[in-house]
Amino acid sequence: MNKKFLTTASIILLASSSLLAQSKSSNTLPQLGKNSIKEVVAAMTLEEKVKLVVGMGMKIPGASTGGAVGQTQDKVPGAAGTTFSIPRLGIPSIVVADGPAGLRIQPKRDNDTKTYYCTAFPVGTMLASTWDTALVRKVGMAIGNEVKEYGVDVLLAPALNIHRNPLGGRNFEYYSEDPLIAGYITKSIVNGIQSNGVGTSIKHFAANNQETNRMLVNTVASERALRELYLTGFEIAIKQSQPWTVMSSYNYINGVYTSESNDLLTKILRKEWGYKGMVMTDWFGGKDAVAQMKAGNDLLMPGIPPQIAAIEEAVKNGSLAESVLNTNVARILNLVLHSSTFKQYKFSNQPDLKLHAAVARAAAVEGIVLLKNEGHTLPLVSAKKVAAFGNTSYNFIAGGTGSGDVNKAYTVSLVEGLNNTGYILDAELKPIYEHYIADEKAKQPKPKFFFELVPPVPEMPADKGLIEKKAIESDVAIITIGRISGEFQDRKLENDFNISATEMELIKNVSAAFHAKGKKLIVLVNTGGVIETASWRDYADAIVIAWQGGQESGNALADVLSGKVNPSGKLATSFPVAYSDVPSAKNFPGKQTSNDVEMLIGGLQKGSKSEVVYEEGIYVGYRYYSTFNVKPAYEFGYGLSYTNFTYSNLKLSSNTFTDKITASVTITNSGKTAGKEVVELYISAPSNKLDKPTEELKGFAKTRLLQPNESQTITFTIDARSLASYDTKAAAWVAEAGKYTAKVGKSSMLIQQTGSFNVPKDITVQQLTNLLVPQVSINELKH
């Protein structure tokens, strides 16, 4: 036989054997879901591990991200980012997308005639104003369904930072000045979203309370202020709902980036609170990728090539132990394992938007707050002809801007909502306002960046002759004052927190003209945050905080104004008389500490380092106003109803505290209209050893719809942690011995029932260690 033929045959045989061996080897590779995560990690190359902990980049119209780790996947256009896939080990790429007032994706797609709109739900501040955790859970369920049906795995929401200052640009996304409300509202929406089999990423962890220089600001705060205010809401949410992921914030805390803080991400989050999920950065957050890995920040988003190079080099030179990287990888794999993508869910791209709009409307109705109602101005029973003034009556603001915005199909304005409910809207005012708004918008420059906040159209100057004419022709006047804010910048004092001269003139002129004819003025405030009201409230007969209620805002407002639904919302954030009354007004948003300009990750933003010192300590919001006897315009927990509620029969289960005490109180609808009441429990604690606020919210509940003369008994459980304050010297939560007073009421200032009990001796509720220690002394406010 020919030797050449033998050689060729041998080569073919050897090649076939090699391919067979490779195929067999491939079949025996560990697969995610079939083998343990530990086995899958062991089978990964170093390159694969590093790419898994760094996201796949991000497409940002109008901006450079400094390159991407590979083409960002387009499974869900408009999503915020994706993770790296490793097909040989059965690891798919998963998708994360913005929230929190609904899912943020692109409504229009290339070469596709369909639309992919999402429901715009009420903003966070409004959801908190419902004080209704069951309702908020339903909102979460609806949002989660859209997340799932549009093919997204994790929603980058909810956000629960504290309303430290009313000028905070993203306060609309956040819930409250109080961590108890923030924590329990978060728990409810997380449980609702995750009931769909998709994940959440609670954010921004932690002390991310401003937008000014947000990526370079050093938050200087005491351990006690951090523990009691800025971390407690996160702790409640972690323990009560176990969100799939947590997003670290942009800022430093006491000199260390949060995404590089082992104290925050490992010692507190994981060891103290028992968190089992994954941590990701905010987009382009932090600076040192290796430090982030060591701190326990598992996933760097959206991901850029230098991060891959830095982590890989650190492992090779021994400055980053591969075991640390393996831990980060394992947490990401656990997330992937639970995702809809991994489970190969066949998403429909057709969530029930009609049903979800009804949920959004119901939530908006419950969050509307009635601040003033002189002479039974509301509900509008006999008045049918409405003169609607103010730009925002016709151009209603559904929510804030930036990543917290939602691409919705529509927004129902106030005038549309009233028209839908059967009211007759003045026909002459509508085209005047619409033409003015269109002309002013045409003059505005187009945004250079897709998250850029476009200033609202200035209020149309009031024409006194027109106003006086409408006072003759109409039954009632409504003025809507609108505000909008968003990412990258905080709100301004003038023409934002304070109303503009044009708005004041409008209010005065409409008030005078309609009152001269014996008619009423209603002022609606369409805002995501607090505004000043004291200078103009006396001109209005009724004031309604409409918040930003999502796409069904106008219909929800009409439900309340007409009396179809009795308002039951209450303020989860205080309205001060003046900005100067705010305890953080003197140091917000801090000061620049360096002249050196820094280019940040991704090339998106540059600036100089700054610092903000939380000198007010624990005295934020009502804790300050109540303790220092500073009367707000409208206090925390305040909100009126079309009916009256009486509180009676407060009972404490014991006069002496051991493990816990229950407090029960009976709420009776003593008016003539069915309604719901928010019931608030505050506790005053002895302050012999630690400086303490006069009172702190320790429980809340919302009654069912009570008919006239119907009663409901509400019961609160008070445990040792509810009584405890954080003692920095002892590094422990301690309930001090002495007399405690339980106060149940309609607001922080309208206490209806009180009862007292004693704690016989100091109780150390939880022994911890000193963490996040400030590197400088803080001249904190003391009572």
N, C-alpha and C positions, 0 to 999 in steps of 0.2 A: 504493500500500500504506500502511496505517496506521502513522504515525510511532511511536505508542506501542508497536505490535507489534514494530517494528524495534529499538527500544530494549531491549525485554524479551529479544528473541532474541539481541541482542548481548551482554547481560549473561550469559545462559545459556551462550553460546559462550565468553566470556571465563572464566567460572567453570570450565567443563569443561577449558579449556586450562590453567588454574591447577592444577587437581587432577591433570591428566596430568603437568604439570611436577613437582609435589610427589612424585608416585608414582615418576617417573623418578629424581628426586633421592634418594628413599629407597632405591631399588634400587641406587644407586651409592655409598651410604654404606659405609665400610670395615666389615668384619665380623670379629670375633675368630675366628681359625682360618683365615680365608680371606685376610686381609691381614696385613701385618706388625704387630707390636705398636706399633711407632713410628707407623704410619699410623692405628691405632685411637686411640692417645693424642691424636694431632693433631686427630682429629675430635670429641673430647670437649669439652664445655663446662667452664668452671671449676667450676660447681656440681657436675657429674657427677664430676669428678676428686676434689673434696673429699669428696663423699659416699662415694666408693669407698674412700678411706683411713680412713674412720671406720665401724666396724661398725654393725649395724642394731639395737642395743639388746639388752636381755635381760630376760626375765621372771623375777623372783626372788620366790617366795612369802614373804611376811612382811617384805619390805624394799622400799624405794624406790630406784630407780636414778637418780633425778633426771630421769626422762623417757627416752623412746626416740627413735631417729632415724626412727621409722616403726614400724609393727607388726612385731615380730620374727616371722619366718616360722615356721610350724608344720610344715614338711616332715618334721622328725624331732622329735617332742615330747621335751623333756628335754635337747635339745642345748644347748650353751653359747652359741652365737651364729651369726650369718650375716653375709655380706657384701652390699653393695648391688648390685642388678642394673640393667643398662642394656640393655633389650631391643632398642632401635633399632640398637645396635652389636653385637648378638649376645653380650652379656655376661650370663650367668646369675648368680644368687646361689648361693654355696656354703655348706656347713654344716660347722661345727667342733664337736667334742664332747669331753668330758672322758675322761681315762684316769688312771693308767697300768696298773692291775691288770686292765684290761678296759675295754670301752666303757661309758660311763655315759649312759643315756637312760632315759626313763620306761617302766616295764613295762606300765602301764595307760594307756589312752587313752579320751577321751570318746566315747560312743556306739560303742564297739568292744568286742566280747566277747573278742577275741584278747589274748594276752599277748606282750610283746616283751622277754623276759628276755635278759640277756647272761651270758656265762661269767665268773665271778670266778676269775682266775688268781692264783698266788702273788704276794705283794707284792715290790717291788724288792729289798729286803734278802735275801729268800729266793732270788730268781733269781740274785743275785750269789753266794750261798752254794753254788750248783751248780758254779760255776767252769767251766761247760760252754757255750761260745758256740754250738755247733751246736744244742743243746737249746733255748737261749733264742731262736735264730732260728725254730725251729718254733713256739714260743709266739707270737712276733711274727706269723708267718704265720696262725695261728689268730685272733688278735686282729684282724688286718687284714681277714680274711674277714668278720668280724662288722661291722666298720666299713663295709665296702663293701656288704654285703647289707642293712644297715639304712639305707642312703642317706646316710651321712656321708662327707665328703670329706677331712677332716683330723682326726686324733686328737691331742688336746693332751697328748702324752706322747712318749717317756718322760722321767722326771725323774732327773737325775744329780748333784745337788749332793752335796758331801762331808759325811760324818758327822763334823762338827767336834766335836760334843758329844753325848753319849748322850741328853740331854734334848730334843733337837730334835724338835718336834712332827710333822714330816713325814719323819723318817728312814726310816719304813717304805716310803715311795715311792722313796727314794734307794737307791743300791746299796752304797756302801762308804766307808770312810775313805781308800781309796787310789784315785787318779785313773786308774791303768792298768786296774784292774778296771772301774771306772765307765765308762771310755771304750769298752772292748771289749765289755762287756755291752750298752751303748747301741748301738754299731755293729750288733751282731747282731740286736737286737730291731727296730731301725729298718729294716734290710735285709729282715727278715721281714715287717713290716707293709707296707712300700712295695712289696714284690713283688706285692701285690694291686692295684696301681694307685691306692692312696690314700696320703695324706701323713701325716707326723708333725710334731710341733712339740716339739723337745727343749727342756727347761726345767730350772731357771729361771736364765737367763744374766744375771748370775753372782753367786757368793758369797751365795746366799740360804740361809743355814744356820740360821735360827731363825724362829719364828712370832711371838714377842713383838714387838709394835710393828713388824711386818714392812714396813709401808708408809711408815714414817718413820725407820727406823733407818739410820744412816750406818755402813757397814762400813769401818773404817780398817784397811788391810792393806798390807804392803810389796809392792812390785812383784814381788819374788822369790816370796813366799808365793802371791800371785795366780797368777803364771806357772806355778809348779811344782805347786801343788795344785788351785787352784780353777778354772783355765782348761784344764789339760791334758786332762782327760776330755772336755771339749767339743771341743777341737782334734782329738783322736783320732776322735771321732764325726763331726765335720764332714768330715774328710779321708777317712774310711773308708766313709761311708754317704751323704753329701750329703742330710741330711733336708730335706724340702720347706720347712719353716719352723723358725725359732728363736724362742722366747718370752723376751723380756727380763724381768728379775725386778723385784720391788717396791722393793728397797732402793737406797740410795745406795752408791756405792763412792768412797771418798775425796772426799766432798763433792758428787758429781754423781749424779743418778738414772741408773740403768743404761739406762733407755729414752731418756735425753737425752744419753747419752755417745757422742760421736763417736769417742773413743779406743777404746771397747769395740766398738761396732757397725759402724764403718766401717774404722778403721785396723787393728784386730786381726782381727775376724771376716772382713771382706771382703778387705782388702788383704794382710794377712799369711797368712791361712789359705786364701784363695781361694774363700770361700763365695759361691755364686751364687743362693741362695734368698731367701726373704722373711723379714722379722722382724716379729713382732707383739708388742704389750704383753701382760703378764698383765692380768687383768680389773680395769679401773679404775686401772691402774698409771701412775705418773708424775704430772706436774702440768701441764707446759707443752707443749701440742700442737704448737706451732710448733717448739720446741726438739727435740721427738721426730722431727719430719719432717727437720730438718736433720741430726740424729744418724744417720739411716738406719733409724729405726723406722717401717716402712712402713705398718702397719695398727694402728689404735688400737681396742682391744676392751674391752668389747663395743660401745662407742660411745655418746656422749651429744651432744645438740644444741650445747652451748657449744663443743665441739671443732670442729665444722663452722664455726661462726661465727668462731672465732679463726683458723683456717687460711685461710678465704676472705678475711677482712679483711687478714691478713698478706700475702697475694699481691697484693691490690689496693693496699696502701700501700707495697709494695716491700720489706718486711722479710723476706719469704720469696720467694726466686726461684722462678718457676713451673717452671724447669728441674729444681729439686730435687723439687718435687711430681710432675713428670712421671716422674722416676726411681722414686719410690715407687709410683706408679700402675703403671708398667711391670712392676715386680716382682710386684705383686698380679695383674695380668693374666696373667703367666706361670704363676702358681699356678693360676688359674682354668682356663687352657688345658689343664693336665695333669689336671684333676679328673675324677672319675667323672660329676659332674653335667654338665660341659661335653660329655663324650663320650656323654651321654644313656644311661648305663648303666641298665638296667631292674632295679633292686634288688628282691630277692625278699621281704625281711622274714622270711626263713626260713633263717638259717645253720644249719649242722650242729652243734647244741649238744651232742649226744651225743658226737660225735667230739672236740669241743673240751674237753669235760669229761675225756676220757681224756688229752688233752694236758696239761691242768691238773694232773691226778693224777700223771702221770709227772714233771712239773717239780717238784711239791711233794716227791715221793719223793727226788729228787736233791738237793734243797736242805736236807733235814732233817740236823741236825748232832748227832752223838753225842758228848757231852762227857765222860761218865763211864760205865764199865761194869765195876764190880768183880765179881769172881767169876763172870764170864760170865752176869750177870743177864739180859742180852739176847743173842740173841732168846729170846722166850717159847716154849720148845719143850714142856716138860712141864707148865708152869702153864697151866691152862685156866679156872679160876674167878677172876675179876678183881673186886676191890673198887675202884671208881673214886670218888675223893674230889675235891673242888674244884668250884666253880660251873662252871668252864669246861669240865670234862669233859662236861658236859651242854649247855652253851650256848657252843659253840666260836666263836671270833672269826676270821672268814674274812679280814678286812682292816681297814684304817683307815677313818676317816670323812672327810667333806668331799668335794671334787672327786675324790679318789682312791678313793672307794667305788664299788661296782658293784651295780646292782640285779639280783641273781641269783635263780634260782628256788628254791634251797635251799642249805643248808650242812650237810655231813655232820659230825656231832659225833664226838668220840673214841669214845663208847660205841656209837654206831651203826656206826662203822667196825670196831670190835672184834667186835661182834655179826655184822656181815656176813662177817667172816673166820672165824667159828666159835667164838669165845670165849664163855664164859658170864658175863654181867655180873650182879652182885649185884642182885637184884630189889627189895630193901628200900630201898637207897640212892637209886635212881632217882626214885621219887615224892617222897621227902623233899626232894631237891635241886630238883626241878621245881616243887614247891609253894612252896618258899622263894623261888626266883628269880621266879616269877610274882607273889608277894605283894610283893616288894621293887620290882619294876618298876612295879607299880600305884601305888606311893607316889611315884614320881618325877614331877616336873613335866614337862609336855610341852615340847619345845624350841620356842623362839620363832622361831628361824631355821632354815631347812632344812639348814644345814651345822653347826648347833650340836652340839658333842660332849656326849652324854648320859653322865654318869659311870657306870662299870660298877657292877653290884650288888656291895656289899661281901661279902667271903667269908663263907660261912655258918660260924658258930662251931662248933668241933669238939666233939662229944659223946664223951667218953672211953669211956663204957660201950658206945656203939655201935661205936666203933673197935675196942675189944677183942673184941667179938662177931664183927666181920668178920675179925679176925686169926685166929680159930678156923675160920670158915666158908670163907675164901677162900685161894687159892694165892699170890696176889701183890697188892700194893697199887699203885695209880697215883694220883698227885695231879697235877692240871693247874693251873698258875698262869697266869692270863690278864691281858693288858694291851692297852689300846687307846689310840690317839692320833689326832690329825687336825689339820685346818687351824685357824688363828686362835689357838692357844695351844700353848705348849710343855709338855712333861711336868713333873711335880713330882718332887722328891727323895723325899719321904716317901710311903709307900703306893703307889708307882709304880716308880721306879728301885729303891728299897729295898722289900723285902716288908713287908707289914703285920704287926702283932702277932698278928692272927688267923691269918694264913697261916703264920707261924713256929710258932705253937702247934699248928696242924694237922700240919705236917711233923714236929715233935718227937713228938707223940703217936702218929701213925701209924707212924713209924719205931720207936719204943719197943715198941709193941704187936706189930708184925709181926716184928721182930727177936727178940723174946722167944719167938716160936713158930718161929724158924729160917726166917722167910720174908723176902722182899725188898720194897724200896720203890723205885719208879721215879717220878721227878719230870719232868713235861713242862712246858715253858715255851712258852706260846702268846702270842707277842709280835711286834710289828713292829720292835722295837729292843732295845737292851741293857738288862739288869737286873743288879742285884747278886746274886752267887751264893755268895761266899766264906763268908758267915755261916751258911749252911744246907746247903752241899753235902756235908758229912761225914755228914749224917743219911741221905742217899740212896745207894742201891747203884748206880743208873744215873740219868743226867740226859740228857734229849733236848731240844734246842732245836727245837721244832716250827714256830717262826715263825708267820706267818699265811699258810696255804697255799691260800687260796681256797676254793671251794665243795666241793672234794673232800678237804679237810684230813684228816678222820677216816679215810677209806679209805687215803690215803697213809701216815698214821701206822701204821695196822694193817699195811700192807705191810712197813714197816721193823721194827716191834715183833715181828712174827711170824717174821721172817727170810726172808720171800718175796723181799725185796730187801735187799741189803747196803747200809747207809748209806754215802754217799760225799760228803756235804756238808762243807764246811769254812767257818770263820768268815771273812767278808770285812770284819769290824769287830771290834775288840778288846773283851774283857770285863774291865774293871778290877776290882781287889780292892775298891776304895772310890771313891766319886765324887770325893773329894779328890785322888785320883791322876790324874785327867783333866787334861791340861795347860791346857785352856781353862776349867776350873771356876771360877777366880778372876774371870774377866771375862765369863762367859756369864750372861744375854743382853745385857749392857751396862748403861748408865745413862742416865737422862733428862738432856737438855742444855738443855731449854727448858720454861718453864711455859706458853707460849702454846699454846692448843688450836687445832688445825687440822682443818677439815672437808675430807675428801679427795674426789676425783672420784667422782661417783655418790652421794654422801651415805651411803655404806655404813659408813664408819668414821671416827672422829675420835680424835685423840690428840696427843701432844706429841713433838717430835723427841727422838731418843735416839742414842746412839753406842756401838758395840762395837769395841774395839781388839783385833786379833788378835796379842796379845803373844807367843803361842807360835810365831809365824812358821811355819816349815816343819815344826815338830815336833808333828804331829798323829798320834794313834793309835800304831801300832807304831814309827813313826819316833822318837817320844818315848820310849816304854817301852824299846826296845832301846838307844837312845843313852845314856839317863840311868840305865840299870840299875834301872828300876822294874818289878818283876815283876807282870804282870797275872794275874787269876784264870784266864783262858783267852786265850791270845795269838792274834793275827791269823794266819789260815791254819790254825788247829787244828781237828781233827776226827778221831774214831776210826772204826774199821771192825770188822767181825766176823772179819776176816782180817788177815794181816800182809803188809807190802810191804818188800822190801829194795831199796836203791839201790846201783848199782855202775857201775864203768867210766866215770866222767865223763871226757870227752875234749873238749879245746879244739882248734879247728882250727889255732891258732897261738899262740905265746907272745908275739907282738908284734902290736899292733893297727894296722891300716892303715885300710881302709874298713869292714870288719866282721869278726866272729868268730862261729863257730858253737860251741855247747856241746851235746853229746849225752850222755845218761845212760840207763842200762838199769834199768827197773823190773820186779821179779819178784814175783809173788804167792807168798810163801813160807809161806802158811797153808793152811787146809783148805777154805776157802769162796771161791767166785767173787766178785770185787769189782772196783771201780774205784778208782783213786787219783788225787788231785789233786797235781800236781807243780809246785813253786814255785821260780822262779829269782830270787835276790836278788843284788845287786851292791854291794860295798863299794868306795868310791872314795877316792883320796887327798884330804886336806883341808888342804893347805899354804896355799892361797890363799883358799879359801872354807870357811866352817863347813858341815859336812855330817852327815847322819844316819849312824849306823853301817852301815846297809844300807837298800836300797830295792828293792821288787819291780820286776823288769824283764821278767818273762815268766811265763806259767803255761799249763798244759795238763792235760787230764784223759785218762787212759788209756781204752782200750776196756775192756769187761768181760773181765778176765783170769781164766782158770781157775787152780786150784792148780798151781804150778810153771811157769806160762806167763809169758813176759816180753814187754816192749815197749820199744823205744828211742824216747825223746823227744828232739827236737832243737830248740834255741832259737837264734834269730839275734840277735846283739847288734850294733847299729849305733852310730854316733857319738852320736846323740841319746840313746840309752839310757845313755850314760856321762856326759852333759852335765848341768851345773847352770846356773841362770840367774845370771849375773854382772850385778848392777844397775849397777855403775860402768861396765862395758863395754857395757851394754845388749845382751848377746849370750848365747847358749847356748854354754858352753865346757866341753870335756872336758879336765880338767887332766892334765898329764904326770905319770906315776908308775905305781905298782903298783895294779892292780885285782884284786879277788877275786870270782870267781863262786861262789855258794853255792846248792846245790840241796837242797831239803829238803821235809819234811812240813808245816812251819809256819815262822813267822819265828824260832822258837827251836829247832826240831828240824831242824837242818841235817845232812844225811847225806853230802854229797860237796862238796868244794871244789877249786878250781883257780885259778891266777893267770895274769895276762898284763900286759904293760907297754904304756903309751902313751908313745912316745919324746918327744913334744913336745906342747905345748898345741894343741888343735884348736878353732878357732872354728867351731862347727857352723852357726850362723845369726846374722847380724848384724841387730839390730833397732834400735828407738829407744825411749827412755824414755816409757812411757805409763802412765796410771792412777797417776800419781805422788801419794803421800800428801802432804797439805798440812801435816802435823804430824810431828814426830819420833816414832818408835815404839821403845819400849824392848824390843826383841825378845829372846827367849830364845836364848842361845848355848851351845854345848857347850864 
